[in-house]
Amino acid sequence: MVLLHLASMSNLFAAMGWTLVHLLQHEDALARVVAGDDAFLSRCAQESIRLAQRSIMMRTTLTTVDVDDGTRTYRVDPDVVLATMLPLTNTSAAPGLERYDP
């Protein structure tokens, strides 16, 4: 499970929490997981990441970077730590993606 969350760049603890929330909201899915369906549990975790994952990650700049937002240019020096918001959701690329469906 840890490898899945590292590969998806998700916040492990938030993703595990959302997986638990979604399982508690869907008794049929929870029953399959409790019965030992590990492959289904993996799909449940991936589905929870898709629907709910938003991660705030800390990044350290390695070199000087100029960032142009269209109205102003910002210079970020090396070793500055920035917080980045990574919305990893996918709910609009096709019909039906707004609902939980592992």
N, C-alpha and C positions, 0 to 999 in steps of 0.2 A: 504494500500500500504506500509506503514511503516513496519508493521509486516512481510510482504513478504520479504522485503529487509533485515530486521534483521535476519530472519530465514535463508536466503541464504548467510549470511555473506558478503553481497555486500556493497559497498559504496553508500548510499542512493542518494546523489546528482548526482554522476556519473551515477548510474543506471537510475535515472529519466531523465537525459540528453540523455543517449543512447536510452531510450524508445521514447523520443520525436524525436530524429534524425531518428530512424527507421520508426516511424509513418509518418514523413514528406517525407521519401523516398518511402513509399508505400501508395498511395492515397486511395486504396480500404480499407486498414486496418484503415486508419485515418477516413474514412467515417463511418465505423462501430462504432468506438469509439465516434465520434461526435454524432452519432445517439443514444448513450446511452448504448451500449453493454458493461457493466462493467465486465462481465466474460471474454470477449474477450480482454479487456484492461489488465486484470490481466495476461492473456496468453502472450500478447505483452510484458509486463514488464519482465516476466520470460524468454521469448525468447531473449530479449535484454541483460539480465544478462548472459545467456548462451553464447551468441556470443561475447560480448564486454567487460564484466566486468573484470577489473584488479584493485585490491584494494591494496593500501599501508596502512597497519594498524600498529599502534603503540602498542607494547606489553611490559609489565613490568615484569621482572623476579621476582618470589616469593622466590625462593631458589637458591643456587649456582648450576649451571648446567655446565657440561663438554660436549662440542660438538666436535666430531671427524669427520673431513671431509675426512679422508682417508690418509692424509699426515701430518696433524697437529691436535693437540687437543687445543681447545680454552676454557678457563674458563670464565663463565659469572656470575658475582656476583649478589646477590639480589638487587633489586631496579634499575637495569640498564634498560633503555628503548631502545628497539630494533625496527627497522622498518622491517616489513615483507611484501614481495610481494606475493599476493595471486591471481594467474591467475585462474579464475573460469570458464574459457571457456570450451566448449565441442563441438568440431567441427570435430572430427575424429573417434569417437567410432562406427560410422555406416555410410553407404553411405547417402549422402544428407544433412548431418548436417552442411555443410558449408554455407547453405543458410538460410535466414530469413523465418520462417514458423510457425507463432503462431497458 
